[in-house]
Amino acid sequence: MTVLNYINGAYQPPVNNLWLDNYCPATGTVYGKTANSTKKDVEQAYLAARDAFTKWSVTPLETRSRILIKISELLEKECSRFAEAESKDTGKPLQLAQTVDIPRAANNFRFFGNAITQFYSESHDSVGHNALNYTLRQPIGVVGCISPWNLPLYLFTWKIAPALAAGNCVVAKPSEITPVTAYLLGNICTAAGLPKGVLNIVHGAGKTVGKAIVKHPNIAAISFTGSTTTGAKIAQYAAPLFKKLALELGGKNPNIIFADCDYNQMLETTVASSFSNQGQICLCGSRIFIEAKIYDTFKKDFIDKVKQLNVGAPREATTNVGALVSKTHLEKVLHHIELAKNTQKILCGGHQVTVKGYEDGYYIAPTVIEVSNNSCITNQEEIFGPVVTLMPFKTEEDVLHMANDTKYGLSATLWTSNLERSMRFSSNLACGMVWINTWMFRDLRTPFGGIKTSGMGKEGGFEALRFFTNTKNVCIKY
Ligand code: NAD
């Protein structure tokens, strides 16, 4: 598997002919190579995008819409092939890629293909002054989209689809750790009739390709999803160039459980919100706070369920928890577990797992840690793996304080049947998204994104189309 750049509608090797190894996390072996591009490749991609922009920016909405929907249909048709590729590249269970990642990637194109036909701009009648203001929302030009490894095609397309729908041309970079499905997407775009140069995909390292995209003087906006540390660097590069910036960053989300919730539904969903995708979803609820009166019952039931999770090869239908994405990430997660062992109590898991036939793969047992306070490092630092903490609380005030007492502010989950309490919490939780009696239920029209160090700017629905357009107000006096 050789992952080439997709520039000006064609696949090509990187200018300097440099390559990165691509690892299969399930086996820990190299199974392909990926273009290790440089600034020169980014420049080629930019020039192709710039040339394509003249036509694409004035292509009728119905035509753009039709092409995006066609991409969606082709992706749906190829769901199995893409799911296999995604699972192999990331270590996630094949079933998850088949039912979540690829269908959602297809849906992103369908959704924004439809959304652009409903997008509108404002007008203001300056009554009594014989003047009318109307606001144009115009494509920005060439924009950059940079995405992470945890939901590779899902998050890559979550940026590209609205950028293209709004009439921009794109220079995009998927994570170098999981580049394959973005590579395969090129052919689908060509087959769907996307004109050459409208989407360009450049593979390679963040510190070369990513940085070159962000620092490019003529790439006018950057949509980035990834870690808070990288987000800070991107903000630094972009600030002197006054680029439009959307940053979707890390999280340390609270999952707050009150005794009056629907217990069984909560328990089942909490297992999913803790360990789906090996806990490598920015929305996973990694800090679980449980009302003291049900703490012991919950602890027992939760651990029983977690112990039943099957850690195994991503291909196996019986696997619930697959491999972590890379050796480096595995070591980072294990390091956090070791730190926790010094001061906290490991209730289950807490170790690497050897899977028969996949001995060099990157597997960790789902880990539950009981913490005595929210200020410990385990509760404050994003681990982004199959690790959650449990802690009891007595009062609403205490748990609200702990939920908000973190530098992050991405999302929160609340379990209660008390309507007043849900209203109080949803108003007072310091984060961008709150789920009540559910988790990760997604309606693509809603604003998506965090506050504090979880990011700035929102994705989703018209928010994304607003991000990917510039406003221009026109005032006519008559
Ligand atoms: P990362 O920040 O290491 O990398 C993300 C992307 O940025 C990759 O494509 C990488 O190559 C690129 N990059 C790295 N350094 C760069 C630089 N100096 N300039 C430009 N680009 C650079 O993140 P990751 O490890 O791939 O992903 C995990 C992180 O992403 C976690 O923190 C997780 O919470 C976060 N995440 C957030 C959301 C969200 O919506 N808020 C969604 C998914 C993941």
Boltz pocket constraint, residues with backbone or C-beta under 6 A from the ligand:
constraints:
  - pocket:
      binder: B
      contacts: [[A, 146], [A, 147], [A, 148], [A, 149], [A, 150], [A, 151], [A, 155], [A, 173], [A, 174], [A, 175], [A, 176], [A, 204], [A, 205], [A, 206], [A, 207], [A, 209], [A, 210], [A, 211], [A, 214], [A, 225], [A, 226], [A, 227], [A, 228], [A, 229], [A, 230], [A, 231], [A, 233], [A, 234], [A, 248], [A, 249], [A, 250], [A, 251], [A, 281], [A, 282], [A, 382], [A, 384], [A, 410], [A, 449], [A, 450], [A, 454], [A, 455]]
      max_distance: 6.0
